[in-house]
Amino acid sequence: MRLDVALTPGTATPAALAGATALVVDVLRASTSLVTALAHGAREAVPVGEVEDARRVAAAHVGALLAGERGGDPPVGFDLGNSPLEFTRERVGGRTLVFTTSNGTRALLAARRAAAVGIAGFVNLTAAADWACGQGRDVVVVCAGELGERSFEDEVCAGLLIERMRVLEPGAVLAPTGALAAATARPYARDVGRLARDAPHARHLTERGRGPDVAACMRLDAFALVPVYRADVDKVVLPYG
């Protein structure tokens, strides 16, 4: 097994993804929101790249909720933003979400060439690492980044995923970028909450009044499930039921 990290969606090459398992990470906030939504009973989420396409897709799904953000805020007419705190059981239970964000959904769509695609964050880190190793393939962690640039919190999450998978698969081969992410992550292994002050995007969200979102995204292993993106039906679902 080979363990690798794509630090931005643009570096997740088709050659690296072919035949591999991908874990898509957008800690702040898309992957955390998707994990939370599915944990709270959402039926499925349809990832869409553009806002207007999301509106069109939602119109074709009776009862669907439009969710996501641009510039950190929900577009006009959307039912939900991209805060994990919004995805309560009362709001999303049994519903289809049509979901579009600046970074996370684009990373998810970029990973669709992989043999299997799971969604990971700090909130389901152990479950995601266990699920990926259980697939029995090479693993590529795809970081959503920030508008094409690297994201510190995503790299730390990727590195902690790598470290967990190395424990599960001691014979795994670590790619250079995987080793870099693992080294970046080690100082945070015992306290991922430090990223609230160390990660630029976390500070930016806090300055905009979204400190509670940051705290929610830094909860380690809050959930023991891994949503999967099924490219054949273009939906994020739980891998059972």
Contacts in CASP RR format, 6 or more apart in sequence:
PFRMAT RR
TARGET T0000
AUTHOR 0000-0000-0000
METHOD contacts of the structure
MODEL  1
MRLDVALTPGTATPAALAGATALVVDVLRASTSLVTALAHGAREAVPVGE
VEDARRVAAAHVGALLAGERGGDPPVGFDLGNSPLEFTRERVGGRTLVFT
TSNGTRALLAARRAAAVGIAGFVNLTAAADWACGQGRDVVVVCAGELGER
SFEDEVCAGLLIERMRVLEPGAVLAPTGALAAATARPYARDVGRLARDAP
HARHLTERGRGPDVAACMRLDAFALVPVYRADVDKVVLPYG
1 133 0 8 1.000
1 136 0 8 1.000
1 137 0 8 1.000
1 138 0 8 1.000
1 139 0 8 1.000
1 165 0 8 1.000
1 169 0 8 1.000
1 171 0 8 1.000
1 172 0 8 1.000
1 173 0 8 1.000
2 138 0 8 1.000
2 139 0 8 1.000
2 172 0 8 1.000
2 173 0 8 1.000
2 174 0 8 1.000
2 175 0 8 1.000
3 138 0 8 1.000
3 139 0 8 1.000
3 141 0 8 1.000
3 162 0 8 1.000
3 165 0 8 1.000
3 166 0 8 1.000
3 169 0 8 1.000
3 172 0 8 1.000
3 173 0 8 1.000
3 174 0 8 1.000
3 175 0 8 1.000
3 178 0 8 1.000
4 16 0 8 1.000
4 138 0 8 1.000
4 139 0 8 1.000
4 140 0 8 1.000
4 141 0 8 1.000
4 175 0 8 1.000
4 177 0 8 1.000
4 178 0 8 1.000
5 140 0 8 1.000
5 141 0 8 1.000
5 143 0 8 1.000
5 155 0 8 1.000
5 158 0 8 1.000
5 159 0 8 1.000
5 162 0 8 1.000
5 175 0 8 1.000
5 177 0 8 1.000
5 178 0 8 1.000
5 180 0 8 1.000
5 181 0 8 1.000
6 12 0 8 1.000
6 13 0 8 1.000
6 16 0 8 1.000
6 140 0 8 1.000
6 141 0 8 1.000
6 142 0 8 1.000
6 143 0 8 1.000
6 177 0 8 1.000
7 143 0 8 1.000
7 145 0 8 1.000
7 150 0 8 1.000
7 154 0 8 1.000
7 155 0 8 1.000
7 158 0 8 1.000
7 177 0 8 1.000
7 181 0 8 1.000
8 143 0 8 1.000
8 144 0 8 1.000
8 145 0 8 1.000
8 148 0 8 1.000
8 149 0 8 1.000
8 150 0 8 1.000
9 103 0 8 1.000
9 106 0 8 1.000
9 107 0 8 1.000
9 110 0 8 1.000
9 111 0 8 1.000
9 142 0 8 1.000
9 143 0 8 1.000
9 144 0 8 1.000
9 145 0 8 1.000
9 148 0 8 1.000
10 110 0 8 1.000
10 148 0 8 1.000
11 177 0 8 1.000
12 22 0 8 1.000
12 107 0 8 1.000
12 110 0 8 1.000
12 111 0 8 1.000
12 140 0 8 1.000
12 142 0 8 1.000
14 113 0 8 1.000
16 140 0 8 1.000
17 111 0 8 1.000
17 113 0 8 1.000
17 114 0 8 1.000
17 140 0 8 1.000
18 113 0 8 1.000
18 114 0 8 1.000
18 115 0 8 1.000
19 114 0 8 1.000
19 115 0 8 1.000
19 137 0 8 1.000
19 138 0 8 1.000
20 114 0 8 1.000
20 115 0 8 1.000
20 137 0 8 1.000
20 138 0 8 1.000
20 139 0 8 1.000
20 140 0 8 1.000
21 114 0 8 1.000
21 115 0 8 1.000
21 116 0 8 1.000
21 117 0 8 1.000
21 118 0 8 1.000
21 132 0 8 1.000
21 135 0 8 1.000
21 136 0 8 1.000
21 137 0 8 1.000
21 138 0 8 1.000
21 139 0 8 1.000
21 140 0 8 1.000
22 111 0 8 1.000
22 114 0 8 1.000
22 116 0 8 1.000
22 117 0 8 1.000
22 118 0 8 1.000
22 139 0 8 1.000
22 140 0 8 1.000
22 141 0 8 1.000
22 142 0 8 1.000
23 117 0 8 1.000
23 118 0 8 1.000
23 119 0 8 1.000
23 120 0 8 1.000
23 128 0 8 1.000
23 132 0 8 1.000
23 139 0 8 1.000
23 140 0 8 1.000
23 141 0 8 1.000
23 142 0 8 1.000
23 158 0 8 1.000
23 161 0 8 1.000
24 31 0 8 1.000
24 104 0 8 1.000
24 107 0 8 1.000
24 108 0 8 1.000
24 111 0 8 1.000
24 117 0 8 1.000
24 118 0 8 1.000
24 119 0 8 1.000
24 120 0 8 1.000
24 142 0 8 1.000
24 144 0 8 1.000
24 229 0 8 1.000
25 31 0 8 1.000
25 107 0 8 1.000
25 120 0 8 1.000
25 121 0 8 1.000
25 141 0 8 1.000
25 142 0 8 1.000
25 143 0 8 1.000
25 144 0 8 1.000
25 154 0 8 1.000
25 157 0 8 1.000
25 158 0 8 1.000
25 161 0 8 1.000
26 32 0 8 1.000
26 101 0 8 1.000
26 103 0 8 1.000
26 104 0 8 1.000
26 107 0 8 1.000
26 121 0 8 1.000
26 143 0 8 1.000
26 144 0 8 1.000
26 145 0 8 1.000
26 151 0 8 1.000
26 154 0 8 1.000
27 121 0 8 1.000
27 122 0 8 1.000
27 151 0 8 1.000
27 153 0 8 1.000
27 154 0 8 1.000
27 157 0 8 1.000
27 195 0 8 1.000
27 217 0 8 1.000
28 151 0 8 1.000
28 153 0 8 1.000
28 199 0 8 1.000
28 201 0 8 1.000
28 202 0 8 1.000
28 205 0 8 1.000
28 213 0 8 1.000
28 214 0 8 1.000
28 217 0 8 1.000
29 82 0 8 1.000
29 83 0 8 1.000
29 84 0 8 1.000
29 101 0 8 1.000
29 205 0 8 1.000
29 213 0 8 1.000
29 217 0 8 1.000
30 68 0 8 1.000
30 82 0 8 1.000
30 99 0 8 1.000
30 101 0 8 1.000
30 103 0 8 1.000
30 104 0 8 1.000
30 105 0 8 1.000
30 107 0 8 1.000
30 108 0 8 1.000
30 144 0 8 1.000
31 104 0 8 1.000
31 119 0 8 1.000
31 120 0 8 1.000
31 121 0 8 1.000
31 144 0 8 1.000
32 84 0 8 1.000
32 121 0 8 1.000
32 122 0 8 1.000
32 123 0 8 1.000
32 216 0 8 1.000
32 217 0 8 1.000
33 67 0 8 1.000
33 68 0 8 1.000
33 82 0 8 1.000
33 83 0 8 1.000
33 84 0 8 1.000
33 86 0 8 1.000
33 87 0 8 1.000
33 99 0 8 1.000
34 45 0 8 1.000
34 99 0 8 1.000
34 119 0 8 1.000
34 227 0 8 1.000
34 236 0 8 1.000
35 84 0 8 1.000
35 119 0 8 1.000
35 120 0 8 1.000
35 121 0 8 1.000
35 123 0 8 1.000
35 124 0 8 1.000
35 223 0 8 1.000
35 225 0 8 1.000
35 226 0 8 1.000
35 227 0 8 1.000
36 84 0 8 1.000
36 87 0 8 1.000
36 123 0 8 1.000
36 216 0 8 1.000
36 223 0 8 1.000
37 45 0 8 1.000
37 67 0 8 1.000
37 87 0 8 1.000
37 92 0 8 1.000
37 97 0 8 1.000
38 45 0 8 1.000
38 225 0 8 1.000
38 227 0 8 1.000
38 236 0 8 1.000
38 237 0 8 1.000
38 238 0 8 1.000
39 223 0 8 1.000
39 225 0 8 1.000
40 87 0 8 1.000
40 88 0 8 1.000
40 89 0 8 1.000
40 92 0 8 1.000
40 93 0 8 1.000
41 89 0 8 1.000
41 92 0 8 1.000
41 93 0 8 1.000
41 94 0 8 1.000
42 87 0 8 1.000
42 92 0 8 1.000
42 93 0 8 1.000
42 94 0 8 1.000
42 95 0 8 1.000
42 96 0 8 1.000
42 97 0 8 1.000
43 93 0 8 1.000
43 94 0 8 1.000
43 95 0 8 1.000
43 96 0 8 1.000
43 237 0 8 1.000
44 96 0 8 1.000
44 97 0 8 1.000
44 235 0 8 1.000
44 236 0 8 1.000
44 237 0 8 1.000
45 67 0 8 1.000
45 96 0 8 1.000
45 97 0 8 1.000
45 98 0 8 1.000
45 99 0 8 1.000
45 227 0 8 1.000
45 235 0 8 1.000
45 236 0 8 1.000
45 237 0 8 1.000
46 57 0 8 1.000
46 61 0 8 1.000
46 64 0 8 1.000
46 96 0 8 1.000
46 97 0 8 1.000
46 98 0 8 1.000
46 99 0 8 1.000
46 234 0 8 1.000
46 235 0 8 1.000
46 236 0 8 1.000
47 99 0 8 1.000
47 100 0 8 1.000
47 105 0 8 1.000
47 108 0 8 1.000
47 109 0 8 1.000
47 229 0 8 1.000
47 234 0 8 1.000
47 236 0 8 1.000
48 54 0 8 1.000
48 57 0 8 1.000
48 98 0 8 1.000
48 99 0 8 1.000
48 100 0 8 1.000
48 105 0 8 1.000
49 100 0 8 1.000
49 105 0 8 1.000
49 106 0 8 1.000
49 109 0 8 1.000
50 100 0 8 1.000
51 70 0 8 1.000
51 75 0 8 1.000
51 100 0 8 1.000
53 100 0 8 1.000
54 66 0 8 1.000
54 68 0 8 1.000
54 98 0 8 1.000
54 99 0 8 1.000
54 100 0 8 1.000
55 66 0 8 1.000
57 64 0 8 1.000
57 98 0 8 1.000
58 64 0 8 1.000
58 65 0 8 1.000
58 66 0 8 1.000
58 98 0 8 1.000
61 96 0 8 1.000
61 98 0 8 1.000
63 95 0 8 1.000
63 96 0 8 1.000
64 95 0 8 1.000
64 96 0 8 1.000
64 97 0 8 1.000
64 98 0 8 1.000
65 79 0 8 1.000
65 80 0 8 1.000
65 91 0 8 1.000
65 92 0 8 1.000
65 95 0 8 1.000
65 96 0 8 1.000
65 97 0 8 1.000
65 98 0 8 1.000
66 75 0 8 1.000
66 77 0 8 1.000
66 78 0 8 1.000
66 79 0 8 1.000
66 80 0 8 1.000
66 97 0 8 1.000
66 98 0 8 1.000
67 74 0 8 1.000
67 78 0 8 1.000
67 79 0 8 1.000
67 80 0 8 1.000
67 81 0 8 1.000
67 82 0 8 1.000
67 86 0 8 1.000
67 87 0 8 1.000
67 97 0 8 1.000
67 98 0 8 1.000
67 99 0 8 1.000
67 100 0 8 1.000
68 74 0 8 1.000
68 75 0 8 1.000
68 78 0 8 1.000
68 80 0 8 1.000
68 81 0 8 1.000
68 82 0 8 1.000
68 99 0 8 1.000
68 100 0 8 1.000
68 101 0 8 1.000
69 75 0 8 1.000
69 81 0 8 1.000
69 82 0 8 1.000
69 101 0 8 1.000
69 102 0 8 1.000
70 102 0 8 1.000
71 102 0 8 1.000
72 82 0 8 1.000
72 102 0 8 1.000
72 208 0 8 1.000
73 81 0 8 1.000
74 80 0 8 1.000
74 81 0 8 1.000
74 82 0 8 1.000
80 86 0 8 1.000
80 87 0 8 1.000
80 91 0 8 1.000
80 92 0 8 1.000
80 97 0 8 1.000
82 101 0 8 1.000
83 210 0 8 1.000
83 213 0 8 1.000
83 216 0 8 1.000
84 123 0 8 1.000
84 213 0 8 1.000
84 216 0 8 1.000
84 217 0 8 1.000
85 212 0 8 1.000
85 213 0 8 1.000
85 216 0 8 1.000
99 105 0 8 1.000
99 236 0 8 1.000
102 147 0 8 1.000
103 144 0 8 1.000
103 145 0 8 1.000
103 146 0 8 1.000
103 147 0 8 1.000
103 148 0 8 1.000
103 151 0 8 1.000
104 144 0 8 1.000
106 144 0 8 1.000
107 142 0 8 1.000
107 143 0 8 1.000
107 144 0 8 1.000
107 145 0 8 1.000
108 117 0 8 1.000
108 119 0 8 1.000
108 229 0 8 1.000
108 236 0 8 1.000
110 142 0 8 1.000
111 117 0 8 1.000
111 140 0 8 1.000
111 142 0 8 1.000
111 229 0 8 1.000
112 229 0 8 1.000
112 231 0 8 1.000
114 140 0 8 1.000
115 135 0 8 1.000
115 137 0 8 1.000
116 135 0 8 1.000
116 137 0 8 1.000
116 228 0 8 1.000
117 228 0 8 1.000
117 229 0 8 1.000
117 231 0 8 1.000
118 128 0 8 1.000
118 131 0 8 1.000
118 132 0 8 1.000
118 226 0 8 1.000
118 227 0 8 1.000
118 228 0 8 1.000
118 229 0 8 1.000
119 128 0 8 1.000
119 226 0 8 1.000
119 227 0 8 1.000
119 228 0 8 1.000
119 229 0 8 1.000
119 236 0 8 1.000
120 128 0 8 1.000
120 129 0 8 1.000
120 132 0 8 1.000
120 141 0 8 1.000
120 157 0 8 1.000
120 161 0 8 1.000
120 226 0 8 1.000
121 128 0 8 1.000
121 157 0 8 1.000
121 217 0 8 1.000
122 157 0 8 1.000
122 160 0 8 1.000
122 192 0 8 1.000
122 217 0 8 1.000
122 218 0 8 1.000
122 219 0 8 1.000
122 220 0 8 1.000
122 221 0 8 1.000
123 216 0 8 1.000
123 217 0 8 1.000
123 219 0 8 1.000
123 220 0 8 1.000
123 221 0 8 1.000
123 222 0 8 1.000
123 223 0 8 1.000
124 221 0 8 1.000
124 222 0 8 1.000
124 223 0 8 1.000
124 224 0 8 1.000
124 225 0 8 1.000
124 226 0 8 1.000
125 157 0 8 1.000
125 160 0 8 1.000
125 161 0 8 1.000
125 164 0 8 1.000
125 220 0 8 1.000
125 221 0 8 1.000
126 164 0 8 1.000
126 221 0 8 1.000
126 224 0 8 1.000
127 221 0 8 1.000
127 223 0 8 1.000
127 224 0 8 1.000
127 225 0 8 1.000
127 226 0 8 1.000
128 161 0 8 1.000
128 226 0 8 1.000
129 161 0 8 1.000
129 164 0 8 1.000
129 165 0 8 1.000
129 168 0 8 1.000
130 164 0 8 1.000
130 168 0 8 1.000
131 226 0 8 1.000
131 239 0 8 1.000
132 139 0 8 1.000
132 161 0 8 1.000
132 165 0 8 1.000
133 139 0 8 1.000
133 165 0 8 1.000
133 168 0 8 1.000
133 169 0 8 1.000
139 165 0 8 1.000
141 158 0 8 1.000
141 159 0 8 1.000
141 161 0 8 1.000
141 162 0 8 1.000
141 178 0 8 1.000
141 181 0 8 1.000
143 150 0 8 1.000
143 151 0 8 1.000
143 154 0 8 1.000
143 155 0 8 1.000
143 157 0 8 1.000
143 158 0 8 1.000
144 151 0 8 1.000
144 154 0 8 1.000
145 151 0 8 1.000
145 154 0 8 1.000
146 201 0 8 1.000
151 199 0 8 1.000
151 201 0 8 1.000
152 184 0 8 1.000
152 195 0 8 1.000
152 198 0 8 1.000
152 199 0 8 1.000
152 200 0 8 1.000
152 201 0 8 1.000
153 195 0 8 1.000
153 199 0 8 1.000
153 201 0 8 1.000
153 202 0 8 1.000
153 217 0 8 1.000
155 181 0 8 1.000
155 184 0 8 1.000
155 185 0 8 1.000
156 181 0 8 1.000
156 184 0 8 1.000
156 185 0 8 1.000
156 188 0 8 1.000
156 192 0 8 1.000
156 195 0 8 1.000
156 199 0 8 1.000
157 185 0 8 1.000
157 192 0 8 1.000
158 178 0 8 1.000
158 181 0 8 1.000
158 185 0 8 1.000
159 178 0 8 1.000
159 181 0 8 1.000
159 182 0 8 1.000
159 184 0 8 1.000
159 185 0 8 1.000
160 185 0 8 1.000
160 188 0 8 1.000
160 189 0 8 1.000
160 192 0 8 1.000
162 174 0 8 1.000
162 178 0 8 1.000
162 181 0 8 1.000
162 182 0 8 1.000
162 185 0 8 1.000
163 182 0 8 1.000
163 185 0 8 1.000
163 186 0 8 1.000
163 189 0 8 1.000
165 172 0 8 1.000
166 172 0 8 1.000
166 174 0 8 1.000
166 182 0 8 1.000
174 182 0 8 1.000
187 194 0 8 1.000
188 194 0 8 1.000
188 195 0 8 1.000
192 218 0 8 1.000
192 220 0 8 1.000
193 218 0 8 1.000
195 202 0 8 1.000
195 218 0 8 1.000
196 202 0 8 1.000
196 203 0 8 1.000
196 206 0 8 1.000
196 211 0 8 1.000
196 214 0 8 1.000
196 215 0 8 1.000
196 218 0 8 1.000
197 203 0 8 1.000
202 214 0 8 1.000
205 211 0 8 1.000
205 213 0 8 1.000
205 214 0 8 1.000
206 214 0 8 1.000
225 238 0 8 1.000
226 239 0 8 1.000
227 236 0 8 1.000
227 237 0 8 1.000
227 238 0 8 1.000
227 239 0 8 1.000
228 236 0 8 1.000
228 237 0 8 1.000
228 238 0 8 1.000
228 239 0 8 1.000
229 235 0 8 1.000
229 236 0 8 1.000
230 236 0 8 1.000
230 237 0 8 1.000
END
